[in-house]
Structure formats: C-alpha cells, structure tokens
Amino acid sequence: MPKDQAKFEDWAQEQTTKSLFFHQKLHEWGLLEVARAIEAFDGSRVEWNFRDLCISEHAWNRVIHSGIAPVRVFAHPAVLQSMARSVGYYRMLAMVSKSP
C-alpha cells in the first residue's frame, strides 16, 4: 500500500469517527432542532463580508459549488445572535474536516 494511501485511510477513519460523534451529539444535546433552524435561515438576506468573517474565497467556493448553503458551514453573526445554542452547532461542526 502506498504511503499516501495509508495516510488517506487514516484520515478517512478519523473523519468517520468524528462524523459519528457529531451525529450522536446532535441527538444527545438536542442540536438537531438547532441544525434544522440554521438550515431554514435565509443566508441570502445577510451580508457575507469574507474578510470580516475570516472566510477564504476558496472555502466559500468549495461550499457553494458543493450545493451546500453557506449558513450551514460558516457561522454568521446574524445566526449566532438570533438562534440560541447555534454556537454549539458550529463548534461541533468545526471538528469535522472535509479533506486531508
């Protein structure tokens, strides 16, 4: 097995473990309702100043070109201020990486 393949498999196993933990905690901590509320939030109605929000253009493009609503991935102040417990959702999400 090539060294890079072994690294990838280790990374994939780690991400699977993190994802399972995230999913379990969504249920245990009642964050599923928060996740649904965040999904329902209309992110097109708020200003996304990448620099102020510390979002790289590369990260933004990866999210939107994957068909994911940015508000599901990037913590916008409007969400944090209007939705109780949304910080917990984003904290949990931050531990799940997308690529090695």
C-alpha positions as CSV (number, residue, x, y, z in Angstrom):
1,M,0.0,0.0,0.0
2,P,1.5,3.4,-1.0
3,K,2.3,5.7,1.9
4,D,-0.2,8.3,0.7
5,Q,-2.9,5.7,0.6
6,A,-2.2,4.8,4.2
7,K,-2.4,8.4,5.2
8,F,-5.7,8.8,3.4
9,E,-7.1,5.8,5.1
10,D,-6.0,7.0,8.5
11,W,-7.6,10.4,7.7
12,A,-10.8,8.8,6.5
13,Q,-11.1,6.7,9.6
14,E,-10.6,9.7,11.8
15,Q,-13.2,11.7,9.9
16,T,-15.7,8.8,10.1
17,T,-15.2,8.7,13.9
18,K,-15.7,12.5,14.2
19,S,-18.8,12.4,12.0
20,L,-20.3,9.6,14.1
21,F,-19.5,11.6,17.2
22,F,-21.1,14.7,15.7
23,H,-24.2,12.9,14.7
24,Q,-24.6,11.3,18.1
25,K,-24.1,14.6,19.9
26,L,-26.6,16.4,17.6
27,H,-29.2,14.0,19.1
28,E,-27.9,13.8,22.7
29,W,-27.6,17.6,23.1
30,G,-30.8,18.5,21.2
31,L,-28.8,20.2,18.5
32,L,-30.9,18.6,15.7
33,E,-33.5,21.3,16.2
34,V,-30.8,23.9,16.0
35,A,-29.4,22.4,12.8
36,R,-32.9,22.5,11.3
37,A,-33.3,26.1,12.3
38,I,-29.9,27.0,10.8
39,E,-30.9,25.2,7.6
40,A,-34.1,27.3,7.4
41,F,-32.2,30.6,7.9
42,D,-32.1,32.6,4.7
43,G,-28.4,33.3,4.3
44,S,-29.0,35.4,1.2
45,R,-30.5,38.1,3.3
46,V,-27.3,38.9,5.2
47,E,-24.0,40.3,4.1
48,W,-21.2,37.9,3.8
49,N,-18.1,40.0,4.2
50,F,-15.4,37.3,3.8
51,R,-12.7,39.4,5.3
52,D,-14.6,40.3,8.4
53,L,-15.9,36.8,8.8
54,C,-12.4,35.2,8.2
55,I,-13.8,33.1,5.3
56,S,-11.4,32.4,2.4
57,E,-12.7,32.7,-1.1
58,H,-11.5,29.1,-1.7
59,A,-13.5,27.8,1.3
60,W,-16.6,29.8,0.2
61,N,-16.4,28.4,-3.4
62,R,-16.0,24.8,-2.2
63,V,-19.1,25.1,-0.1
64,I,-21.3,26.8,-2.7
65,H,-20.1,24.6,-5.5
66,S,-20.9,21.6,-3.4
67,G,-24.5,22.8,-3.2
68,I,-24.3,23.5,0.5
69,A,-25.9,26.6,1.9
70,P,-23.1,28.7,3.4
71,V,-25.0,29.3,6.6
72,R,-24.8,25.5,7.3
73,V,-21.0,25.8,7.4
74,F,-20.0,29.3,8.2
75,A,-21.1,30.9,11.5
76,H,-22.7,34.2,10.6
77,P,-23.2,36.8,13.4
78,A,-26.9,37.1,12.4
79,V,-27.4,33.4,13.1
80,L,-25.4,33.5,16.3
81,Q,-27.3,36.4,17.6
82,S,-30.8,35.2,16.7
83,M,-30.6,31.5,17.4
84,A,-29.9,30.2,20.9
85,R,-27.5,27.3,21.0
86,S,-26.2,27.8,17.5
87,V,-22.7,28.3,18.8
88,G,-22.8,24.6,20.0
89,Y,-23.8,23.5,16.4
90,Y,-20.9,25.4,14.8
91,R,-18.4,24.2,17.5
92,M,-19.4,20.6,16.8
93,L,-19.2,21.2,13.0
94,A,-15.7,22.7,13.3
95,M,-14.2,19.4,14.4
96,V,-15.3,17.6,11.2
97,S,-12.8,18.2,8.5
98,K,-13.6,17.9,4.8
99,S,-10.2,16.9,3.3
100,P,-6.7,15.8,4.3
